[in-house]
């Protein structure tokens, strides 16, 4: 039985061949620790990080890649930004669709005196930017917005919210977990002060990679302190980027893979990747929306969504549905709450959860047709 992977919203698979080659080459032929010496291998390792920063800067229209700090994943980047900028008495605005990578740190900070407002989205997960304006207070210091939902794929009005933040002098932070490498991200045009990204989803890179862009002049306290390879004679953490936020030996093999992935995305084009995934997702929705008892969450205009389709089949637990797709048809999906209970509460599915299929760039029309047939058969047998 062919294995069909359709859980790309969790992590993309497979990766471009160049990603595997870059990681293997680094581990076999380079292997140095960047910034820790002057011998050839450590200098080559440093150039890997530099090249990756340049690729990401080109993708996100960042003037200087030095303002990108590499981190283990987007969760570490989000924690760094939130805890490094917000202080007791500050107010932060998010939406009701946020992932736990944002919600859990903010819950902890709210216990420490940070005020938090989660602006309600509608039942399709859509945000009215006017509601952001209404939520602003005199002490609002940050608006933190996910670019797209990992549950419904709903794309948020990034540019409109960025304009609101600029008009009110509020820092604008974006969680791009579901969109980096897929949708247009332009930190200058969209007014983004803090951009958290992960390498292993739309950027098509390896797990264990990600980072945080910090607008020049914005002060973020480090989440970690330690060796940076720079100013080692001082006990104080370096105050310049990226060293300020990059303590410890980085995942250089992973970043070599991320560099290759970023350049693959640049060469291919985010618009090309987006069109392919959107076509697959539209075929999937069209193929299953007539199944009796099957409910798809989110609206019908797939142009306003990423390639994420969440659904439930009446009378069947979402976990059982996912298990049947995997065991009987070899189709990889995701079930449960997707680490996004706020989003499920918004949709009214907190008690149900949902099954989710998320096609990626390396899926095919045949994969979609097999998934459609599988869901029709499962529904008939239910």
Buried (B, 14 or more C-beta within 10 A) or exposed (E): EEEBBBBBBBBBBEBBEBBBEBBEBBEEEBBBBBBBBEEEBBBBBBEBBBBBBBBBBBBBBBEEBBBBBBBBBBBBBBBBBBBBBBEEEBBBBBBBBBBBBBBBBBEEBEEEEBBBBBBBBEEBBBBBBEBBBEBBEEEBBBBBBBBBBBBBBBBBBBBBBBBBBEEEEBBBBBBBBBBBBBBBBBBEEBBBBBBBBBBBBBBBBBBBBBBBBBBEEBEBBBBEEEBBBEEEEEEEBBEEBBBBBBBEBBBBBBBBBBBBBBBBBBEBEBEEBBEBBBBBBBBBBEBBEEBEEBBBBBBEEBEBBBBBBBBBBEEBBBEBBBBBBBEEBBBBBBBBBBBBBBBBBBBEBEEBBBBBBBBBBBBEEEBBEBBBEBBBEBBEEB
